[in-house]
Amino acid sequence: MLRYILGRLLSLSLSLIVASLVIFTVIEVIPGDPAAFMLGLNADEATVQALRADLGLDGSKAERYLAWIAGMIQGDFGTSYTYRVPVAELVADRLWVSLPLAVLSLILSTVIAFPVGLLAAANRGRAADYGIMGGTQLGIAIPNFWFGMLLVLVFAVNLRWFSAGGFPGWEEPLLALKSLLLPSVALALPQAAILARVMRSALIETLAQDYMRTARAKGLSRRQALLRHALRNALIPVLTIIGLQFSFLLAGAIIIENVFFLPGLGRLIFQGITQRDLVVVESVTMLLVFAVIVVTFLVDIAYAIADPRLRRRA
Amino acid sequence: MIEVDRLSLDIHGTPILRDVSFAMEPGKTFGLVGESGSGKSMTALALMQLLPDGSRTSGRASLDGIDLLDRPEAEMCTLRGNQLGMIFQEPMTALNPVRTIGDQVAETLRIHGAASRSDALDVARQKLDRVGLPQIALDRYPHELSGGQRQRVCIATAIALRPRLLIADEPTTALDVTTQAQILDLLRGLVDEEDMALLLITHDLAVVADMADHVAVMKTGEIVEQGATRDVLSQQRHAYTRALFEASHHRPGRTPRPAGAPLLTGQAIDRHYPGPRIGLLRRGDAIHAVNDVSLTLKEGESLGLVGESGCGKSTLTRAILGLDPIQGGEIRALGNAISPAMPHAMRAGIQVVFQDPYGSFNPRWTVEHLVAEPYHLLPAKPSRAEQKAEVAKALEAVGLQAADMDKYPHEFSGGQRQRIAIARALITHPKILVLDEAVSALDVRVRAQILDLLADLQDRMGLSYLFISHDLTVVRAITDRVMVMQAGQIVEEGPTDTVFATPEHPYTQALLAAAPRLPDYARKD
């Protein structure tokens, strides 16, 4: 198991190095002079030169790459060109919105999906299964921003239980959590629908295995066999989807952030792109890549916990 | 005391069992024999009430006076695993891969409230010791065990609560002969010791003769004959019983002929796999699947290759077919060296028939398409009309009809599909036919027919066979010479009759001793 974890860590580090090289190459090297690009077509030469010096673009490409990496390791992500504040600060603020939102959505979607998937698999081919399959189809088909607006209309505008958007900050944790609730429901529902379907089909495949018949021959009821023997065997595909969903929730919540006026990472990177703030784009992209790779690593560890056969492979 | 009285079953309206009646006593073994589809397994599943959805039963099946057929599901759950134990054919997949074996044996006790968690693990330890696994720790996972060991774990799980009835559904069919002998021994010992009744379901008459006190012969959902094993086997009153017996030791008539020049020769063949990865850059020791093997197949000869699973016979077969590269030695056939890069025309000269004909057919192709496929190996493809004529000829040669070429594989039985596979192998007029467990999946009567067909084709076309099988009876029936393979090496080689009559190598002796044989009183030849 230790060897497995070390192997995964090594592969994690390699992925990070490759990803950082790709991001650096794409942003710094390919489109000509970043300073001129950031300032636009009409900038005069002196301003461009000043920005070049400011951004540390004078050294060779290798030097700049190493300086960038060294900075990031020390927590220095550079200074945002538009906001005029350190990117690290900017990102940290936004992360405190995006990360809780993603975690909350993931918890919600998992909590919904597991029982629903189990129920559908246990009642395969019966009314409950058809009902759930129809419902999840609807859940996947509805765009989450539309669902988000519907939630605002019902719970904020009509019932006035929640505010329609915005984020008050973590000084008052309950209020902050409350303001994240509607957006996380909007994000979680389609994810839960997908997860429940994956769960159902993984369980149904597992139910046909020989060891399920052995379990029944031992005296387990259908339900006991499902919970004790089928569930853990069905986890691998479910864990894969959960990992993918977390990455998506962290970076891809931009539309929902806009619907609910949340200052999250998605909005930050969107603003960075529209304002040509390459320092922000570069750093946030790297951060998201880092998050995705770490999540993948955690999912790999979860695989090995779920399935002993995977532990010996490095 | 178990009594089954006029048990009938239909699934979604299709009759499966009709008026099945038999009785079993504690401490005795009752054998249920028959071909696939005869209803043996369904009889067992009816007793367990684990039938597929849409099943309807009638009649009675009582265990100590309780009728199992009309018990509610909740009560059946208290009987299964407790009064009724069952083990299945495939030990490789019968255990949950993500839970330890100790946990799985202990679960039988836990689920019936017979012991606390720690006590249950103690009992699990005792039961695993009893089934012959004292050296296996409770926290091992199924994938760390061999097939025979896994079947022992299944047995421990089934007998943990000392059931009144143990049902064993083809418990040794997936195992090697030496392992089979050990598992049968274990079951025999348990029946005596625990005073339980054993319902042994098998297609193998020799196993039944060896194990059962009473036997019932099943055919298409009915018991055609039953009684004390010795009576049934020696008298063979029913025509179907006779047919099964004749087929199970059938030897096709073969015209003896002198073997010609060598067609296929292998010199010091080595086939190694790289070892498993250890860390990122290191690898474990290479696996020597085939080690210094030499062989010669002469024209018109039939050469057998026997050995247990994992001995390297499939790896050797793949090398001979030119599917995998070899790391040492040389294989030559029809005057050329064999390698994965050999020209197509050479492949046309060596064709193969595999074990599972259904798995090797594309289900969406017609028989004509399937049989004509090897034509792509020839430099010039025949015209459509010629192809049709040739396919018709090949189908007729294997006992099918020309009209069958427009059908699809699912329209044929297992034996007919194997005939199609043989027709496909013959279409390019090869000199050498490799038969890789080609009759192993077939019922005895069908197997006898295919063996007859193979003998007949060899006589008519002068083919050379390389016949690979784990089944000694079959190899004995169809080959002139035999090679015995163990752990990647040929340990004994010689004329088939000599090797079987006076085996010299201890491994050959062990194989022959372990193979179940029909007792002399059952032979009518």
Interface residues (C-beta under 8 A of the other chain):
Chain A: R3 G7 L10 Q209 D210 Y211 R213 T214 A215 R216 A217 K218 G219 L220 S221 Q224 R228 H229 R232 N233 A306 D307 P308 R309 A314
Chain B: M48 L50 E73 A74 C77 T78 L79 R80 G81 N82 L84 G85 M86 F88 E90 T93 A94 L95 N96 P97 V98 R99 E107 T108 I111 H112 Y141 H143 C154 T157 A158 R277 I278 G279 L280
